[in-house]
Amino acid sequence: MEQFVKLLVAGGVTLVTGLWTVTLLDSGSLLWAFGVVLVVAGVGGLAGGIWRNIEY
């Protein structure tokens, strides 16, 4: 499988997991902060996957 597809899928799954974590938990808790980290990592994975697929 292409590397950019792996990054897109992993980033999307991580983003959705982080968003659910942030939504379901109380803001300010340790797990909520971990959810925020997951959201940032997921967005980074999606951006990396898109960036790899851009042809100049």
Sequence and secondary structure as in RCSB ss.txt:
>XXXX:A:sequence
MEQFVKLLVAGGVTLVTGLWTVTLLDSGSLLWAFGVVLVVAGVGGLAGGIWRNIEY
>XXXX:A:secstr
  HHHHHHHHHHHHHHHHHHHHHHS TTSHHHHHHHHHHHHHHHHHHHHHHHH   
